[in-house]
Amino acid sequence: MSRQTERFNRRQFVKTIAGAGALLAIPQVIPGSALGKNSTVAPSNRIVLGGIGIGHRGTYDLGCFLQQPDVQFVAVCDIKEARRVAVKKIADQKYGNSDCDTYRDFHELLRRYDIDAVLIATGPNWHVTAATYAARAGKDMYCEKPCTKNISQSLLLAETMSRCGRVFQAGTQRRNLPHFAFACELARTGRLGKLRRVYAHPMGMTAKISGWLPPEDAPPIEKIDWDRYLGPAAWRPFNKVMLNGFNFEKGGGFMGCFAENGRFIGGGVLEWGSHCVDLCQWAANADDTAPVEYNPPGNGEMVAKYADGVELILREKGWLPLGSCPVRFEGDDGWVETGDSGKLKLSSPALLAGRKVEEIGGYPATFHVRDFLDCVKTRGLPKGNAHTACNAHIACHAANIALFLDRKVQFDPVKHEFLNDEQANRMRSEALREPWRL
């Protein structure tokens, strides 16, 4: 460096310091929003959120998050350009800016250090894979269900969240609705006497092997990234029926009539069971285990049994008119049944013990979202944590295997294997397509 350049740099440095001093002498005005005033939340207390796979259900979930004053949604990733544009518009209108970023590759979103948590609402084929990558990237997550594709992935999900110290909330929002929680409390605390049976609505008791639909011309990758949509699933040619979600009547999409290589990723026991079986597990004090015996359907009911003798009964018919996702718990001294109407039916009014249970119909996710956000801040354990989700999903996967094999299977919930049943044990896991590994 020349002496002239050195002198010039020193003069510039002095001028810069002098200018900074003048600025410091001027009183600075700090916006109230930065301090958390005027009913706003200070940035230090906000949870910065990103979204992965925000379609129909994800848009509803996002709306619940955007209602929370301590959430700042900053980025969306989706394989569909139309969804990326639509979600960005929602966020930008909410905040009155154009700051929401869009991505086609979720790795880019997860690399952002400013993002604290992610909403994962892809198709179920992706849930556990996206959740695993998010955990390794240090993100907490709210993940829609079904969360896993098989028993092995259920165990991996719970282990990964524990090892990475992440807050995980499965989208089993009924755990945070008062009438469902009260019904489970009656069963758990002995108010119904010795518990004998818990009933869940599976919405279909069939298990099918996947197939191919007729090939169609795939859109440009910028519009729809079909390869990334398939992700860890076995490859198959593009078909818009598989792309555009599901319909319970017509099937279609990864949640409808398709399963991967004979494995089960949605529909039937797993789809609705992710909610109803989950509630039965809670009611039976079985969040740490799963039934040990699963029988194929007879007389419209599939009966599974826990080690303590309590029966888990899956049935589609015979319910009181209490709305979708009904559950019923029966003990020696009484019973309770409830559903998405928000109403409770009890064997005796005395079971209420003078309590007024709030009736909230329509299974809103707002309470579940709030539970998740509070736990992100406190590092607490949310109601739909990875451990409870793991065992509820294992129960559903084991039931699906019994359905597929059309025979009784026995399961060891400690070793997580079927007893003396090589065929059933092979169905506990599956290979993933390159390059996806868990």
C-alpha positions, 0 to 999 in steps of 0.5 A: 500500500502506498503512503498516499493511499494509506493517508487517504484511507485514514482521512476517510476513516476519521470522517466516517467516525465523525459522521457516526458520532453525529448520528449518535448525537441525534435522538433515535426514534424506535418504532413501537412494533420493535418493542412489542407495543401497540398490541404487536409482538416484538421480533425477539418473541416471534416465531419465523415460519416456512411452509413445505407443500402448501396445498388445500389442507396446508392452506387451511393450516397456514390460515391458523398460523397466520391468526397467531400474532407471534408468527411471521411467515416468510417462505413457501416451498412447493413443487407446483408453481401455482401453489407457490404463487398463491401462498406468496400472495396470501402472505404478502397481503397479510403483511402488506409487503412482497417479502415472502420467498418461494422455492421449488427445492425444500433444501433451500428453505431449510438452509435459511438460518432465520426460519425457526419452524416449518409447516409440512403439509405435502402429500403423505408420501413426503411427510416423514422424509421432509420432517427428518430433513427439517429436524437435521436442519434444526427446525421445529415442525408441525407435520400433517398426517399420516406422518409415516409410511410404515412401522420402521419410519414411525420409529425413525420419526420418534428417534430423530425428533428426540435425538435432534431435540426438535418440537414436533406436532402431528396434525392430530388436532383433535387432541386439543379440542375440549370434548375429545379431551374430556372423553379421553379423560373419562376413560383414562382416569377410571370414571367409566370403571375398568376400561373394556373397549375403545372404538375408532372409525377407520373410514374404509378397511381395505389395503391395496397394492399400488399400480400405474395409471396411463402415462401423460405428458408431464408439464415443464419442471418449473410448473410442476416438478413431477420427480420431486413430487414422487420423491422417495416413492417408486417411480411411475409416469406422470398422471394428473389424477395422482398429482391432484390430491385425493377424493374419498369416493373416487380415489386418486392421489397418494392418499386415495387408492395408491400405496407404495409397493404394497406398503400403506401411505394413506386411506383406510385405517391409516388416514382416518385412524391417524385421528381416531386410533390416536384418540383411542390410544390416549383414552386407553393410556396406551401412548407408549405402546400398541395393540398386540393382536390384530384380527381381520374384519368380521361382522363389519368390525376389526378387533385389535387387543392390547396386552392388558385386555382392552379391545380396540375396535375399528368399525365404519357403521353403528355410530351415533350421529355425532359428526365425523371422526367418532370415537367411543369408550366403554367401561364397566361403569359407563360409556362416552361417545363423541365426534366432530359435532362437538357434542358428547353422549354419555351413559349417565349425566353424572359423568359430567360431575357438574362440569361444562364441556365446551362444544367446538364443532368442525375440528378446528386446528387453531388450538393445536397450532397454539399448543405447538407454538407455545412448546416451540417457545418453552421447548415443551412436549406438544399433545401430538408429539412424535412419540405418541404419533409413532405408536398410534401410527404403528397401530394403524400400520399393523392393522393395515398389514392384517387387512392386507394379509387377511389373517390374524397377526400378533405384534410385539410393541417392545421389539416392534416385530410380528411374532413368528411371521416373516411375511408380516415383518417384511412389510414393516419397512420399504426401500426408498428411491434414490437419492432419498435416504433417512 
